[in-house]
Amino acid sequence: MSESYDVAIAGLGAMGSAAAYHLARRGQRVIGFDRFAPPHDRGSSHGESRIIRVAYFEDPRYVPLVKRAWELWLELESESGADLLQSTGGLMIGPREGVLVSGALASASAHGLPHDLLDAEALAARFPAHRPNDDDVAVWEPQAGVLDPEACVATHLEGARVAGAALRFDEPVDGWQANGAGVRIATGRDSYRARRLILAAGSWLPRLLREPLFPLEITRQPLVWFAPTVPIEAFDAERFPIFIREHEPGRFIYGFPRRAGRIKFAIHMEGEATDPDQVRRAVSDDEVEKVRAILRRCVPGAAGECVDRAVCLYTSTRDQHFRLGPHPAHPQVLVASCCSGHGFKFSSAIGEVLADLATGARPAYDLNPFALER
């Protein structure tokens, strides 16, 4: 058996890398494991871009956490010199009474967030790449933008390594056993001891829970990049910031400003159930056409040639809200990273929260909405 650590982390993607960073910088003896070599394209933390937005339509209770995440991303940029966050502002587009717009307005109102409400005519005039329906409106918020997921994970991991964390790539955790106040962790190479264990394995989390604590669904989500049919400058960030659109009731598409000569779009949710080790990685022409058909109605100048495609994974709870906290039977084990396809933006702050929980500090946020048992 190898030496003992303060905290072991299973999974070094968005949440695990951030937890390793914060813990190591607090002087904790940290060891982290990943079944691949992050940042990689097998899970949920890849694809060149992730949206960060503060007027959070899902629930106003997320707002304090995402505001802290924004601060921490900027701090990480400053300390590392890496380019991680591009501020673009953001648009939430759809019917005034729809889930998206009404939710964004509720969060903006509850937390006094700067925003504008644009009618369809004002939206089309200010952001002409969009073709709204007559009854559409848009919530414009200035505090929104794009995160580079691969760079974010790599920067957190490098910061953790510099601070003394031991990082074990291509070494998945096979199992664990609570032992008194600590945990024994087994991998295919060795066994390890730690006072605390953080389970942040994303789509592989169900295998590490040993007994199911709550239902999770793993789904496959296509990402598609298009070359536009109009001049690419129409999709510069100033003219085409990040957006989410409720194009039909309860159905969403999202997109990003251009990167080089292409624009990325994806449908939120609606992916097929999958096993994380048997994912259909090829994105079919029919799946590309499904995205393109929505763009023809909503952003017609972007509906050009498909120039790239990829797959990422969602690990979703039934209510689409996070689950985060101590294992009910083993309080030395913390469970995280079941974030239902909208968690990446929070990972800098969730890493800080996990570091608090692992060291006995009191987090600055109400975690009851994210409790494992609720």
PEDA-V180105 format. One record per helix or strand of 2 or more residues. SS is the DSSP state (H for helix, E for strand). FROM is the first residue (numbers start at 1). TO is the last residue. If there is no record, write none. Layout:
SS;FROM;TO
SS;FROM;TO
//
This chain:
E;4;10
H;14;25
E;30;33
E;50;53
H;60;80
E;85;87
E;90;95
H;99;111
E;116;119
H;120;126
E;136;141
E;144;147
H;149;162
E;166;168
E;173;179
E;182;187
E;191;199
H;202;208
E;217;226
H;232;235
E;242;248
E;251;255
E;262;268
E;272;273
H;285;298
H;300;302
E;306;316
E;325;326
E;333;335
H;344;359
H;368;370
//
